[in-house]
Amino acid sequence: MSNTNYRFSFGPWNISEGSDPFGPEVRPAFPHEEKYALYRPLGFEGVQFHDDDVVPNIDSLSPDQISRKASEIKTVLGNHGLTPEFVAPRLWFADQTVDGGYTSNSATDRQYAWDRTKKTIDIANTIGSKAIVLWLAREGSYIREAKDAKLAYQRILETINNILSYDKTIEIWIEPKPNEPTDQAYVPTIGHTIALSYASADHSRVKGLIESAHAMLAGLDASDEMAFALAHNKLASVHLNDQNGLKYDQDKNFGSVNLRAAFNQVRILEESNYDGFIGLDVKAIRTQRGTPVTDHLKNSREIFLHLVEKSRNLDTNLIQQYRDARDYESLELYILKHLMGV
């Protein structure tokens, strides 16, 4: 088993403003710039960024203004002892990305997406991050006939190669998701991600970021998805959370719905000596009072660490005996009792 001392990360969006899409504001907004001071006391070192988390109103600023603002954030991170894990281009809010950025039918919109991506890479370099994340949120369709799907995949691969050419050191971490906001996304699973990686001009710099809920939305087991990426040495990071069925992306606390599934995610990371950040992409319960609300982050980290101990205390010899005997009933009972502490 691993002796890894895990490092944890989250994004500023995980401390929400408390707005409920189906009702009134539940809790007051918490100022964005004050969130950095919360990381270390909660046990977190890494910060996940969108480009406009670093540089608000990015589309209205000049290159020099973007660079200055990014430099300011680098200083803030240094003052708080924080590491920028990655920067992601937010290509789902702009008018030009309503029908996709890289796969839009509009050449003008595709150019906007590429220009925004270059800004993201420059920001990542300025704040000291080695990676950008591509969550291909709107790269898909609502009806199949809306786009040429084969051409769309070619355009995504072309974008990946353009990024690799634009910056010779940056890593690309693709975060797959099967749906939402699109009905059908073009890169729905880690298998699609790794296929794109191997087809790219430099597959060593194209990896995957697996979110638990995204795998579940695809009807897949998150631990198996992680294992597949790890087998190819392409698991760059994880976003751990939980999901109550095949619904919208819920970002529930890690282990809060299916503790055994959470345990198996921890177990595969442990057995594979995973040494990347443990990202927690969890949201506070919509009706939770208070500001700032951070218990969902603290609690998810605590559950992860409890499951690390459960994983490290497994009787691996007994497990192997059950496997050799093909006695999976006894193996299952052992796992359940181990998780229950009996």
C-alpha positions as CSV (number, residue, x, y, z in Angstrom):
1,M,0.0,0.0,0.0
2,S,0.9,3.6,-0.5
3,N,2.5,5.9,2.0
4,T,1.4,9.0,0.1
5,N,0.8,12.1,2.0
6,Y,-2.1,13.5,0.0
7,R,-2.4,17.1,-1.1
8,F,-5.9,18.5,-1.6
9,S,-7.4,21.2,-3.9
10,F,-10.6,22.8,-4.7
11,G,-11.9,25.7,-6.8
12,P,-13.2,29.0,-5.6
13,W,-16.6,28.1,-7.1
14,N,-16.9,25.3,-4.5
15,I,-17.6,28.1,-2.0
16,S,-20.8,29.2,-3.6
17,E,-22.8,32.4,-3.3
18,G,-25.8,30.5,-2.1
19,S,-28.1,31.2,-5.0
20,D,-30.8,28.6,-5.6
21,P,-31.9,28.2,-9.2
22,F,-35.4,27.3,-8.0
23,G,-35.9,29.9,-5.2
24,P,-34.4,32.8,-3.3
25,E,-30.8,33.3,-2.2
26,V,-30.2,30.9,0.7
27,R,-27.0,32.6,2.1
28,P,-25.1,35.8,1.4
29,A,-22.4,35.9,-1.2
30,F,-18.8,35.5,0.0
31,P,-16.2,37.8,-1.6
32,H,-14.1,35.9,-4.2
33,E,-10.8,37.5,-3.1
34,E,-11.3,36.5,0.5
35,K,-11.6,32.7,-0.3
36,Y,-7.8,32.2,-0.6
37,A,-7.4,32.7,3.1
38,L,-9.7,29.8,3.8
39,Y,-7.6,27.1,2.0
40,R,-4.8,26.3,4.4
41,P,-6.9,26.3,7.6
42,L,-9.2,23.7,5.9
43,G,-6.2,21.5,5.0
44,F,-6.0,22.5,1.3
45,E,-2.9,23.5,-0.7
46,G,-4.0,23.5,-4.3
47,V,-6.3,26.0,-6.1
48,Q,-8.2,25.0,-9.2
49,F,-8.9,27.9,-11.5
50,H,-10.9,29.0,-14.5
51,D,-9.2,31.7,-16.5
52,D,-11.7,34.3,-15.3
53,D,-11.3,33.2,-11.7
54,V,-7.7,34.6,-12.1
55,V,-8.6,37.5,-14.4
56,P,-12.3,38.7,-14.1
57,N,-13.8,40.2,-17.3
58,I,-11.0,38.7,-19.3
59,D,-12.6,39.4,-22.6
60,S,-12.6,43.1,-22.1
61,L,-8.9,43.4,-21.1
62,S,-5.7,43.9,-23.0
63,P,-2.9,41.3,-22.9
64,D,-0.9,43.6,-20.6
65,Q,-3.8,44.0,-18.3
66,I,-4.4,40.2,-18.2
67,S,-0.7,39.7,-17.4
68,R,-0.7,42.2,-14.6
69,K,-3.8,40.8,-13.0
70,A,-2.4,37.2,-13.2
71,S,0.8,38.4,-11.6
72,E,-1.2,39.9,-8.7
73,I,-2.9,36.5,-8.2
74,K,0.5,34.7,-8.2
75,T,1.6,37.0,-5.4
76,V,-1.6,36.3,-3.5
77,L,-1.1,32.6,-3.8
78,G,2.5,32.9,-2.7
79,N,1.4,34.9,0.4
80,H,-1.0,32.1,1.4
81,G,1.3,29.2,0.6
82,L,-1.0,27.9,-2.2
83,T,-0.2,26.1,-5.4
84,P,-2.2,26.7,-8.7
85,E,-3.1,23.2,-9.8
86,F,-4.5,24.1,-13.2
87,V,-6.3,26.8,-15.2
88,A,-9.3,26.0,-17.4
89,P,-10.7,28.2,-20.2
90,R,-14.3,28.9,-19.3
91,L,-15.8,28.2,-22.7
92,W,-19.5,27.8,-21.9
93,F,-20.7,31.3,-20.7
94,A,-19.6,33.5,-23.7
95,D,-22.1,34.1,-26.4
96,Q,-19.6,32.7,-28.9
97,T,-19.6,29.3,-27.2
98,V,-23.4,28.7,-26.9
99,D,-23.1,26.1,-29.7
100,G,-19.7,24.9,-28.7
101,G,-16.3,26.5,-28.9
102,Y,-13.9,24.2,-30.7
103,T,-16.7,22.3,-32.5
104,S,-19.0,25.3,-33.3
105,N,-20.3,25.4,-36.9
106,S,-19.2,29.1,-36.9
107,A,-15.6,29.8,-37.9
108,T,-15.7,33.1,-36.0
109,D,-16.8,31.3,-32.8
110,R,-14.1,28.7,-33.2
111,Q,-11.5,31.5,-33.5
112,Y,-12.8,33.0,-30.3
113,A,-12.4,29.7,-28.5
114,W,-8.8,29.4,-29.7
115,D,-8.0,32.9,-28.7
116,R,-9.5,32.4,-25.3
117,T,-7.5,29.2,-24.9
118,K,-4.2,30.9,-25.7
119,K,-5.0,33.5,-23.0
120,T,-5.6,30.6,-20.6
121,I,-2.2,29.1,-21.4
122,D,-0.5,32.5,-20.9
123,I,-2.3,32.9,-17.5
124,A,-1.2,29.4,-16.4
125,N,2.4,30.2,-17.2
126,T,2.2,33.6,-15.3
127,I,0.8,32.1,-12.1
128,G,3.1,29.1,-12.2
129,S,0.7,26.3,-13.2
130,K,1.9,23.4,-15.4
131,A,-1.5,22.4,-16.8
132,I,-4.7,23.6,-18.4
133,V,-7.9,21.6,-18.1
134,L,-10.3,21.2,-20.9
135,W,-13.8,20.5,-19.7
136,L,-15.5,20.4,-23.1
137,A,-18.8,21.5,-21.7
138,R,-20.6,22.6,-24.9
139,E,-18.6,20.4,-27.3
140,G,-21.5,18.2,-28.2
141,S,-25.0,18.6,-29.5
142,Y,-28.7,18.4,-28.6
143,I,-29.7,16.7,-31.8
144,R,-27.3,14.5,-33.7
145,E,-27.9,16.3,-37.1
146,A,-26.8,19.7,-35.7
147,K,-23.1,19.0,-36.3
148,D,-20.9,16.8,-38.3
149,A,-19.7,14.6,-35.4
150,K,-16.7,13.2,-37.3
151,L,-15.5,16.7,-38.1
152,A,-16.2,17.8,-34.5
153,Y,-13.8,15.1,-33.2
154,Q,-11.2,16.2,-35.8
155,R,-11.5,19.8,-34.6
156,I,-11.0,18.8,-31.0
157,L,-7.9,16.9,-31.9
158,E,-6.7,19.8,-34.0
159,T,-7.2,22.1,-31.0
160,I,-5.2,19.7,-28.8
161,N,-2.3,19.7,-31.3
162,N,-2.5,23.5,-31.6
163,I,-2.1,23.8,-27.8
164,L,0.8,21.4,-27.8
165,S,2.5,23.5,-30.5
166,Y,1.7,26.9,-28.9
167,D,3.4,25.9,-25.6
168,K,6.0,23.2,-25.6
169,T,5.8,22.4,-21.9
170,I,2.1,22.8,-20.9
171,E,0.1,19.7,-20.1
172,I,-3.5,19.3,-21.2
173,W,-5.8,17.5,-18.8
174,I,-9.1,16.6,-20.4
175,E,-12.1,16.3,-18.0
176,P,-14.7,14.0,-19.6
177,K,-18.4,14.3,-19.0
178,P,-21.2,12.5,-20.9
179,N,-23.9,15.3,-20.8
180,E,-25.0,18.6,-19.3
181,P,-25.1,21.2,-20.6
182,T,-25.2,19.4,-23.9
183,D,-27.5,16.4,-24.4
184,Q,-24.6,14.3,-25.8
185,A,-21.0,15.3,-25.3
186,Y,-18.3,14.4,-27.8
187,V,-15.8,13.3,-25.1
188,P,-17.9,11.5,-22.6
189,T,-15.5,9.1,-20.9
190,I,-11.9,8.6,-20.0
191,G,-11.6,6.1,-22.8
192,H,-12.4,8.9,-25.3
193,T,-9.9,11.1,-23.6
194,I,-7.1,8.6,-23.8
195,A,-7.9,7.8,-27.4
196,L,-7.5,11.6,-28.2
197,S,-4.2,11.6,-26.2
198,Y,-2.7,8.8,-28.2
199,A,-3.8,10.4,-31.4
200,S,-2.2,13.7,-30.5
201,A,1.2,15.1,-31.5
202,D,2.6,14.5,-28.0
203,H,0.6,12.0,-26.0
204,S,2.9,12.3,-23.0
205,R,1.4,15.8,-22.3
206,V,-2.3,14.9,-22.8
207,K,-3.9,13.3,-19.8
208,G,-7.2,12.9,-18.0
209,L,-9.0,14.3,-15.0
210,I,-11.7,12.1,-13.7
211,E,-14.6,13.4,-11.7
212,S,-16.6,10.8,-9.8
213,A,-20.0,12.2,-10.7
214,H,-19.2,12.4,-14.4
215,A,-18.3,8.8,-14.5
216,M,-21.5,7.9,-12.7
217,L,-23.5,10.0,-15.1
218,A,-22.1,7.8,-17.9
219,G,-23.3,4.7,-16.0
220,L,-19.7,3.8,-15.2
221,D,-17.8,3.0,-12.0
222,A,-15.5,5.8,-11.1
223,S,-12.8,3.6,-9.6
224,D,-12.6,1.5,-12.9
225,E,-12.3,4.7,-14.9
226,M,-9.4,5.8,-12.6
227,A,-7.8,2.4,-13.0
228,F,-8.0,2.6,-16.8
229,A,-6.3,6.0,-16.8
230,L,-3.7,4.8,-14.3
231,A,-2.9,1.7,-16.4
232,H,-1.9,4.2,-19.2
233,N,-0.1,6.5,-16.8
234,K,-2.6,9.2,-17.7
235,L,-4.5,10.1,-14.5
236,A,-3.4,13.7,-14.0
237,S,-5.9,14.6,-11.3
238,V,-9.3,13.6,-9.8
239,H,-12.4,15.5,-8.7
240,L,-14.0,13.5,-6.0
241,N,-17.6,13.9,-5.1
242,D,-20.8,11.8,-5.1
243,Q,-24.0,11.4,-7.1
244,N,-27.5,10.2,-6.4
245,G,-28.4,8.4,-9.5
246,L,-28.3,9.3,-13.2
247,K,-29.5,12.9,-12.7
248,Y,-27.9,16.3,-13.1
249,D,-24.4,16.8,-11.9
250,Q,-25.0,17.0,-8.2
251,D,-21.4,17.5,-6.7
252,K,-22.5,15.9,-3.4
253,N,-20.0,15.3,-0.6
254,F,-17.6,12.5,-1.3
255,G,-18.9,9.2,0.1
256,S,-22.2,10.7,1.1
257,V,-24.3,8.5,-1.3
258,N,-22.3,5.3,-1.9
259,L,-19.6,4.8,0.7
260,R,-18.4,1.6,-0.9
261,A,-17.9,3.2,-4.3
262,A,-16.0,6.0,-2.6
263,F,-13.8,3.4,-0.8
264,N,-12.9,1.7,-4.1
265,Q,-11.9,5.1,-5.6
266,V,-9.6,5.6,-2.6
267,R,-8.3,2.0,-2.8
268,I,-7.3,2.2,-6.5
269,L,-5.5,5.5,-5.9
270,E,-3.7,3.9,-2.9
271,E,-2.8,0.7,-4.7
272,S,-1.5,2.7,-7.7
273,N,0.7,5.2,-5.7
274,Y,-1.2,8.1,-7.2
275,D,0.6,11.3,-6.3
276,G,-1.4,14.0,-7.8
277,F,-3.8,16.4,-6.1
278,I,-7.0,15.1,-4.5
279,G,-9.4,17.6,-5.9
280,L,-12.8,17.9,-4.2
281,D,-15.5,19.3,-6.5
282,V,-18.3,19.4,-3.9
283,K,-21.0,22.0,-3.4
284,A,-22.7,22.9,-0.2
285,I,-26.3,21.6,0.3
286,R,-28.6,24.2,-1.2
287,T,-30.4,24.9,2.0
288,Q,-27.3,25.1,4.3
289,R,-27.2,28.3,6.3
290,G,-24.2,30.5,7.0
291,T,-21.4,32.3,5.2
292,P,-18.8,31.2,4.2
293,V,-20.0,27.6,4.1
294,T,-17.0,25.3,4.0
295,D,-18.1,22.2,5.9
296,H,-18.8,20.3,2.7
297,L,-15.1,20.6,1.8
298,K,-13.8,19.8,5.3
299,N,-16.1,16.8,5.6
300,S,-15.3,15.4,2.2
301,R,-11.6,15.6,3.0
302,E,-12.2,13.9,6.4
303,I,-14.1,11.1,4.7
304,F,-11.3,10.6,2.2
305,L,-8.7,10.3,4.9
306,H,-10.8,7.8,6.9
307,L,-11.1,5.7,3.7
308,V,-7.3,5.9,3.2
309,E,-6.9,4.3,6.6
310,K,-9.5,1.7,5.7
311,S,-7.6,1.0,2.6
312,R,-4.2,0.7,4.3
313,N,-5.6,-1.6,7.0
314,L,-7.0,-4.1,4.5
315,D,-5.8,-7.7,5.0
316,T,-4.3,-8.1,1.6
317,N,-3.3,-11.8,2.2
318,L,-6.9,-12.7,3.1
319,I,-8.2,-10.9,0.0
320,Q,-5.8,-12.8,-2.2
321,Q,-6.9,-16.1,-0.5
322,Y,-10.5,-15.2,-1.4
323,R,-9.5,-14.4,-4.9
324,D,-7.6,-17.6,-5.4
325,A,-10.5,-19.6,-4.1
326,R,-12.9,-17.6,-6.2
327,D,-14.8,-17.1,-3.0
328,Y,-16.3,-13.7,-3.7
329,E,-19.2,-14.0,-1.2
330,S,-16.7,-14.1,1.6
331,L,-14.7,-11.3,0.0
332,E,-17.7,-9.1,-0.2
333,L,-18.7,-9.8,3.4
334,Y,-15.1,-9.0,4.5
335,I,-15.2,-5.7,2.7
336,L,-18.6,-4.7,4.1
337,K,-17.6,-5.6,7.7
338,H,-14.3,-3.8,7.2
339,L,-16.1,-0.6,6.2
340,M,-18.5,-0.9,9.1
341,G,-15.7,-1.5,11.6
342,V,-17.0,-4.9,12.8
